[in-house]
Every structure is written in structure tokens, then in C-alpha cells.
Amino acid sequence: MDKQRPPKHIIHLDMDAFYPSVEVLDNHELKGKPVIVGGSKERGVVSSASYEARKFGVHSAQPMATAMQLCPNGIVLPVRMARYKEVSEQVFEIFYLFTPLVEPLSIDEGFLDVTGSTRLLGSAIEIAEKIKQMVVVKTGLTISAGVAPSKFVAKIASDMEKPDGLTVVPADKVREFLDPLPIKKMWGVGKVTQEALFHLSIHTFMDLRQMPVEVLEKKFGKHGSHMHQLSMGIDERDVVTFHDVKSIGHEDTYSKDIFDLKLAKRELLSLANRVARRMRRKGLEGKTITLKVKYHDFVQITRSVTRHKYTNDSTVIYSKICSLLEKTAVGKKPVRLLGISLSNLADIGSERQLSLFDQNGSSEKRKELNKTLDSICEKFGGKGIRPGSLIDK
């Protein structure tokens, strides 16, 4: 640790089996049962699983078919993102009561730097306890917390006593806490790196810490020295309150392969509309439009185009996607997944000057039309108004 400045007080907070827990909250008949939230049983992927399902080996990012083999009695439910976001907002509102230094990692977890809050609101441990109590009272759900002098150690700590856990690692106990842990607990170290470490007889944090850093650098480059620092609990990263959004997109995996080009275009029109609405809801426009295709054999390709002007208009997005579609084998090879994303983003209003050839203000008219369409969708849902070609016959 840097002895020139006092240790920080970092809390990592992580909701317990968030998606399934919300489902149980909304339907008490699910309590104590193996709940699996994700895509379809045939071709979907697990988003999250209750602790009852995890006992069978079910975990996130697992093919749903595998999850059902491991847990045949699992109750599979679709992702209800709007509901999860609603609960998430309630939870993060509680976080902000204790510090403005909140770094969301995802919808259900985040870092808090409460170093400047302890004099007024109590110790970091007391703050973590208060947050846990308030989350239960406000949402009916439990959350686990890790309190430590760094983000790295706090994140590991929060996972130690799930669910409803609170693990505290004082600054002078960091090495004692980390040393016996298996190397797989190191955040950011994947299976390939783990295997490489095993070949060096490194199985625990202590093994890694005691390995000469020169050996690690020779094998892993800069990542080797970085892992060595982490094994000693050294992590000087600050809590970052805002991350720039790099891209916004949406993708669908289909229960049956798409063979027909016309059907693929229909699905892409639906995706273009959903992505455009998300962009406008976030107050963003993008220049780079990307098409993602995964064929039946799991071969995945992307095709992109960058425009001169920003857009969040579904008509423009769909037009560019159709051009990109010509550079793929869609319609010739079976397709299991399609996706659209926009990147190279900017806040709406970055390009307010009308084009020389847009004297009638057609782009402004489109923006006004989109505002109207968005308000209808907000009131009546995504199916309130949509292109005629997307209405089921």
C-alpha cells in the first residue's frame, strides 16, 4: 500500500442472484425453487440463476440446454429488464445517500468510495450495514458487501459470504486475507491465464506473490507485473463515477434458424427500431453502424459502416444495415443470431446545423416524428406503433 496517503474506504455492493430474486419477489410461489432467468430452453443462454439452481451447476452465460440437463426441474423465466432496472434504480438511490462517488459496474453491482463520508456517517463498516438494511426495507431483496482499502480487494470480499454477506478486510490484513485464496478468485484472470499459472505451480495468491516478478513479466508481459501487484492487494484505481458509453445495440437469438432473406430483413427492421429508441432514450446519436450475424455453425461475423453524420433514426439505420447485409451470407446460410449496434457516439445536438441540401428541414421533421413515436411507445409499449411489415399476419 502507498504509505504516503491514508488507505481508502471502498465498499463493493452486489445484489444476490438479482434477476431470480426479483422474480421471487414478484411471485412468492417461486421461493425455494430453482429459478433460471434467460433465453429459450432450446437455444437461449442463462442470464442468472437462483442459489437453488446453482447447486446443480447452473451459472450465467451457460447454454440453457446445458442448464436444463443439469437441473431438469428448473423454472425458466424470460428476462424482464424493465422491471430489473426499476429495482436497480431504487438500490442505487440508496447508494447515493452515502456518497456521490458511486461507480456502477452493472445493473446490480457497484463500487462506493466512502472515505469522505466516514466522519459524518460512521465507519465504512457501519455504512455498509446501513445500506444492506435499507436495501432490504426498500426492495425486499438482499445485497452482499465487501469493505476494503481498494476496489480489487472489496470486490473479492463481497463474494465471500453470499448471500446477504458482509466481509471486511482492514488495510493491515489484506495480505492475510488474499494469500490462501485460489488464483481463480483473481478478478480478470480467465481460464487460459489460470492454466498458464498452474504450469508455473501457481495455485494461490501467495504462490503468485512469491513468484519473482521477472518470471511473470517474461511469461505474461505487463499483465504479469499487474497480477503480481494485485496478489499483494495493491490497486490504486479510484472509483470512477461515469463511464462513457462505447456502443448501444440489441441482438436476438432465434429458436429456429432463419433461412429466408426477407424474414431476416424483417427481423433487422425490428432490431433497428429498438436500437434507435434506446439511442434516443439515452440522448445519443451514432456514426458507426454495425451488423452482427451468427450462422448455424456458430461462425460469427460483423460488418460496419461509418457515416459522415450522426443518427438515431431507425430508417437511416435500417437502410445502412440492408447495404451491409449484401456483404454477408444471410439468405444463403442458416442464421441463428442477428444484431445491430451503433458506436462512435455523441450527445444529441452535436450536429444541429442543417445540411445545405436539407433546406426543407426533413431531418428535423424526422426528429419531431421520432419524438412522437417514442412518446406513444412509452405510453403503450413497443407494439403501440410500429412499421406495417412488423405486424403479424
N, C-alpha and C positions, 0 to 999 in steps of 0.2 A: 504493500500500500504506500501511497505517496504520503510521507510524514510531514510534508510542508503544509498540508491543509488537513483539517479535521475530516473524519470519514463522513460520507453522505448517509442519509437515511432514506433508503429506497424500499418501496413496497411493490411487489408484483401480485396482482389480483387476477384470479382465473375462475370463472364460473364453472360449477361442477356439472359435467355432461349436459351442457347448456340446452341444446335443441331437444333432446329427450325429456329433460327436466321441465321445460316449458310445456311439452305435450302432456306430461303427467299432471302438471299444474292445472291445465285446462280440461283434463279428463281423469278424475281420480280413480277410475276403474283400471287405469294402466299402472297404478302404483305397485311396485314389487315385481313387475313383469319385464321381460327382455324387449325393450323398445329400440328399434333401429330406424333412424331417420336418414332418408336418402332417395335415390332413384328407384326405378322399377326393379322387381325381383329378378327379371331375366337379364337385363343389360346395364342396370344402374350401378352407382358407386355409393358406398356408405359415407354419409356426411358426419354422423355422430351416433354413438351407441350408449345406452344406459349402462350402469355398472353391472346390472344383472346380465346383460348381453355380453359385456366384456369378459365375464367369467368363462364364456365359451370360446374366447379368442377373437371375437368380433372387434374391429377397430376402424377408425376413419380411413378413407382413401382405399378401402378394400372393395373388390368387386362384390356387388350384392349377392351374386350367385354363390360365391365362396362363403359369405356370411350366413346364407340360408343353409348351406351344408353343415356349417359349424353349429348353427343354432336354428334347427328346423321350426321351433315354436316361436321364433322371433316375430314381433309385431312390427311390420314395415309401414312407416308413415312417410308421406311426402314432405319435402322442405317447405315450411311456411315462413319465408324470410321476412315478410312484412310484420308478422307477429313477433318474431325474434328481435327485430330491430326496435319494436315498441318497448319490449322489456329491457333491451340493451340501453336505450336512452335513459330509462329510469335508473339503471345501475350507474351509468356514467355521471348522471346528475349528482348522485351521492359522492362520487369521487371528487368532483369539482367543489364540493362544500369544504374540502380539507386542504386543497392546494390547486393553483392554476397550472401546475407543472404535471400534466397528465399526458401520457403517450399511449394512445390506443394501438394495440398490436393487431386486434381483430375485433369482431363484434362482441366477443365475450371475455376479453382479457386486456390488461393494460398495466403500464408502469406509473407509479406516482413517486415524485420526489417531494418528501415532506420535511426535508432538512430545515426549511424556513418556517415550518408550521409548528414545530415541537414546543417552542416557548409558549405559544398561545393555546394550543390544542392538546398538549400532552405528548408523551413519548411516541415514537413510531409504532411501538407495540400497542399502546393504548388507541392510537388512531386506527390501526388495522382491526382491532377488536370492535371499535365503534362502527367501522364500515361494514364489517361482517354482520353485526346486529341490525344495522339499518337496512341492508340488502334483504335480510330475511323478513323484516317487518314490512318493507315496501313491496317486495315482489313475491314473497313466499318461497324463494329459492335460496340455496346455499352457495357460498363462494369460498375458495381457498386462498390463503395469503402466505407470501414469503417476505420476511423482513430481513434486509441485509445491507451492507455498505456499498453494494454495486448491483447493477442490473443483472449481470450474469448469475451471481450467487442467489439473488432474490428469486429469479425465475426457477432455478433448480429447487430452491426451498419450497416454493408454493406447490410443487408436485409431490412433496414427500409424504404428506398425510391426508391426501384426498380420500373421500370428500369432506368438506367442511373443516379443512385443516388450517393450522396456523403454525408455521415453523419460523423460528427466529435464529439468525446467525449473527452474533456480535462480531465486531471488527477484529477482535483478538482471538476469535475461534474459527475463522474462515478456513484455515488450512486443516484444522482438526475435523471440520465438517466435510470438506471435499476429499481428503486423502483416501478414505475407504470406498468411495463411490465407484461403480463400474464406469468405464470410459464411455459407454453408450449414453450416459446421463449428460454428456457434454453437448450443450446446445449448439447445433450447427455442424456436428460431426456425423456424416452419413455412414451407411453400411460399408461402402468401398474404403473410406478412410479408416473405419474401425478394423477392417480386415488387415489393412496395411500396418496399423498399430499393433495388432495381435502378432504379426510376423516379427515385430521388434520386442516381443514379450511385454508389451504394454497393455495391461488389462484394467488398471485403476488409475485414478487421478494421481496417486502417489507415484506409481510407475512412470507416468508421464512427467511429473515434476522432477523426478530424479534422473531422467534421461538427459544427457548433455544436449544443450540446445543446438550445438553444431550438427549433431546427428539428425535432429529433427529438421533443421533447415536444409540439409543435404537431401533428405528424402521428400520433404513437402514444400520447400521454399519458404516464402514469407508466412504461409499458413502454419508451418511447423513452429516458428517462433511465437506466433499468435496463440496457438494451442498451449504452448509451454507457459505463456503468461496467464492464460485462463486457468490452467491447472493449479496455479498459486493463488487464484482468486483476484488477479489484477485485471480490472476492467474500468477504464476511466471514462467510458461513454456517459454523456449527460442524457437525461430524459428529454426527448425532443417532442415538443408539443404539436408539431404539424409536419406531416409528410406530404410532399407534392404527389398528386395522383398521376401516375405514369400513363395509364390507359384505362378505358372503360369498355367493357364488352359483355357479350352474352353468347352462350353456346348451348346446344341441345344434343343429347344422345338419344337416338331413336330406337324404339323397341323392335322395329323391323327395318332392315336395310332399305335405303332409298335407291331405286334403280332408275327412276324416271327424272329427266332433266326438268320437266315442267313442275313436278312436285318439289324438287329441290329449290327451284326459284320461288315457289310459294312459301316454303319454309324460311328462306332467306329474307323474303319481304316481311314476314312476321318478326324475324330477328332484327332487321333494320329498324322497324318501328319501335321495338322495345329498347334497343340501344339508344336511339335518338331521344326517346322520352327520358331515359336515365341521364343522358348528357344534359338535357335542358333542366331537369330537376336539380342537378348539381351546379347549374350555371356555367357550363363549359361548352366549348367548341373544339373541334379537332381538325387537323390537316391530313394525317395519315390514316388510311382506311385499310384494314387487314381482313382477309378471308381465311378462315381455318377449315380444313377438311381432313377428316379421318376416314379412311376407307375400311371396308370389311375386314381386311387383313391387318388392321391396326397401323398401317403406314399413314403417317400424318404429314401434311404439307401446309404451308402458309403462302399466300400471295398478297402483296401490298402495293398501294399506290399513294403518293403524296400530292395533294392538290396545292394550288397557289393560294387559295382562300380557305379560311376556317368554315366549318359547317357543323350543325347538329340537326340537319334536316333529313328525314328518312328517305325522301325522294332522291336526293343527291347521293346519299349513302348507298341506297339500293342500286342506283344506276352504275356507280363505280364497282359495286360487288358483282354485278352481271358481267361487266367487262373483265374482271379478274377471273370469273367463272370459266371463261373461254380458255384460260391457261391451266385448267385442271382436267382431270378425267371424269368429272361428275357427269353422269348420263351414260358413261361407258363402263365404269366400275361401281359396284355397290358401295354406298356411303352409310356409315353408322353415326357420324357426328358432323355437324356444321356449326360454325361460329363466326361472329363478326365483332371486331373491336376497333376503337378509334384511339389513336395516340397523337403525340405532338400537340398537346392540349394547351388551351389558353382560356382565361375567363371570357364570358360573353361580353362583347363590346370592344374587343381588341381591334376589330376592323369595322368601325362604324361608317367609314367613308364609302359611299356607293360607287359602283363601277361606272366608268364613263358610258358603258353600253347598257346601263340599267336605269335609264332615265325615268322610267315609269315606276321605279321603286319596287319591282317584282319581288326582290329578295326580302324587302321589308314587309311586303304583303304576306309572304310565306311565313315570316316570323310571327306576324299577328295571327295568322291562321293556326300555326302550331300552338300558340298560347291558348287559343280557344279549344283546340283538340285536347290539350293537356288538362285544362280545367274540366272538360267532360269526362276524361279518363279518371281524374281524381275523384269525381263525384260518383261515377257509375262503374268504375273498374276498367280494366284493359279492353273488355269486349263492348264497352259502351259505344264506341265508334271505331271503325277500322276499314281498311280497303275492302271493296266488294269481293275481291278474289280470295280473301281470307275467311269469308262466311261459309261455313259448312253447308254443302248442298243437301 
